[in-house]
C-alpha cells in the first residue's frame, strides 16, 4: 500500500516526460538530416530557397530510419532545380532526383523561404 502513490506519481509524471523527450529527439534528428541535405547542396554549388522533409517509407509501408528532404534550389546559372535526397542522421544516402523545377509545383510549397 505504501508504494502505490509513488508508482502513480511516476506514471503521471513519467509518461508525459517520455513523450516530450521522444518528440525532442525526433525533431533533433530531422534537423540533423536537413543539415546534411543543406551541406550536400552547398558542395554542389546550389543556392537553397526552400526546404521541406518527410519520413521515408519502404514499399511495404514500414517507416525507415531515413528522411526524404526536398530542396528548392538555384544552380550556378540561376535556374531553379528541385532536388530530392534520401538522408539519415549520418549523411546523405542517395540522390533520388535532381530535376528542373516545375512552375506548377509552387502551390504545394509553404509561402515563406527557409
C-alpha positions in Angstrom: 0.0 0.0 0.0 2.9 2.4 0.6 4.3 2.1 -2.9 1.0 2.9 -4.7 1.2 6.7 -4.5 4.9 6.6 -5.7 4.0 4.3 -8.6 1.1 6.6 -9.6 3.3 9.7 -9.4 6.0 8.0 -11.6 3.3 7.1 -14.2 1.7 10.5 -14.1 5.0 12.4 -14.4 7.0 9.8 -16.4 4.7 9.2 -19.3 4.4 12.9 -20.4 8.1 13.4 -19.8 8.9 10.3 -22.0 6.6 11.6 -24.8 8.2 15.0 -24.6 11.7 13.5 -24.8 10.6 11.4 -27.7 9.3 14.5 -29.5 12.6 16.5 -28.8 14.8 13.6 -30.1 12.6 13.2 -33.2 12.8 16.9 -34.1 16.5 17.0 -33.5 17.1 14.1 -35.8 15.0 15.8 -38.5 17.2 18.9 -38.1 20.3 16.9 -38.5 19.0 15.3 -41.7 18.2 18.8 -43.1 21.7 20.0 -42.1 23.2 17.1 -44.1 21.0 18.0 -47.1 22.0 21.6 -47.0 25.7 20.7 -46.8 25.2 18.4 -49.9 23.7 21.4 -51.8 26.4 23.8 -50.8 29.0 21.3 -52.1 27.1 21.1 -55.4 27.0 24.9 -55.6 23.3 25.1 -55.3 21.6 28.1 -53.6 18.8 26.9 -51.4 15.5 28.8 -51.3 13.1 26.4 -49.6 13.4 23.0 -47.7 10.8 20.5 -46.6 11.1 17.0 -45.4 9.0 13.9 -44.5 9.7 10.4 -43.3 10.8 7.8 -45.8 8.8 4.6 -46.2 9.5 1.3 -47.7 7.2 -0.1 -50.4 5.6 -2.3 -47.8 4.6 0.8 -45.8 7.1 0.5 -43.0 8.9 3.6 -41.9 12.6 3.6 -42.4 15.4 5.4 -40.5 15.8 7.8 -43.4 14.1 11.1 -44.2 13.2 12.4 -47.7 14.4 16.0 -47.9 13.2 18.1 -50.8 15.0 21.3 -51.7 14.0 24.2 -54.0 17.4 25.5 -55.3 19.0 27.7 -57.8 22.0 26.3 -59.7 25.0 28.4 -60.9 23.1 29.6 -64.0 20.2 30.8 -61.7 17.9 28.1 -63.0 15.5 26.5 -60.5 16.0 22.9 -59.5 14.0 20.5 -57.4 16.4 18.2 -55.5 15.1 15.2 -53.6 17.6 13.5 -51.2 17.3 10.4 -49.1 19.1 11.3 -45.8 19.7 9.7 -42.5 21.4 11.1 -39.3 24.9 10.1 -40.6 24.7 11.7 -44.0 23.1 11.7 -47.5 22.3 8.1 -48.6 21.0 8.8 -52.1 20.2 11.5 -54.6 16.6 10.4 -55.5 16.0 13.1 -58.1 17.6 16.3 -59.5 15.1 17.8 -61.9 14.1 21.2 -63.3 11.6 22.9 -61.1 8.1 22.6 -62.5 6.4 26.0 -62.2 3.0 24.4 -61.3 4.7 23.0 -58.2 4.6 26.3 -56.3 1.1 25.7 -54.9 2.4 22.7 -52.9 5.1 24.7 -51.1 4.8 26.9 -48.0 4.8 30.6 -48.9 7.9 31.5 -46.9 11.5 30.7 -47.8 13.6 28.7 -45.3 
